């Protein structure tokens, strides 16, 4: 073993059973595919909750994302996610992400609209069915020995279970994006609510972008399902912890689904607090900064 391998940190494991994450990904994949296959041509052009995206644009985006995740799972199962090339790519992505991501996000936002307008709904639906089947087949191959396999990304090792939780987040949130404009009662599934808060928790190092002067302890204690997570924040840097903090400056309570939608940027923190979907006991300024500072890049 070389010196570089000896000094690499262990990947942070999600504080939730890995098999349940894989199962949630399969459930969300099935749920979204059923929705996509039953949309009419008129429904395809319905506005989604994503600004400037129709339902068809969201489907096209998911089709591209599912193909990427399917490829990633296959690479990890083949034992290739932690080799020298992936380590080098992980270091490069850590250095370039702050500069490159704004431009990448603009490109990523434009591509689905271009494809959706170039191809018919029937063609995109067929592609989505194929992509979903391929990812489902890859997920069926994932066993207990695979969840902790590492992929190097953003400067460090991340377990396969983290990327499976990202699949759940991608499918569940975009599923909500498609349904919610026409169904005000749309809600994330129990399986998604069990996983998504832990996805953000484990991705804290590159998903949470707090103002530099932020400091304090934030406790999350939500229900349905019960979830207890907390963060110690110093100089804008947050250390995630599991359970209940001995003393928290801000305690956020409420519904796990509302929390997930706030962290994903679908509901504004101030709206969630105003409607009491989430409540804060203690330092509300700290809580608002925390809830509003998550970014998927």
GIMOUR-V768756 format. One line per field, one symbol per residue. psi: psi as a letter, one per 20 degrees, with the letter a starting at -180 (. if undefined). Layout:
psi: ???
This chain:
psi: prhghhipqqqpqqlqphhhgghhggghggggggggijprhghhjpqaippjprghggggghggghhghggggggghjkjijahghgghghghghhghghhggghgghhhghhgghihqqhgghggggggggggghhghiiprhihhjqqpppkjrppqhhghhhhggggggghghhhhhhinijpqqrggghhgghhggghjghjhpmqqhjpqappppnrrmrppoqrppppkippoqrqbpqhophpoprbphgggghghijhpqghghhhijhqqpocnhgggggghjjppo.
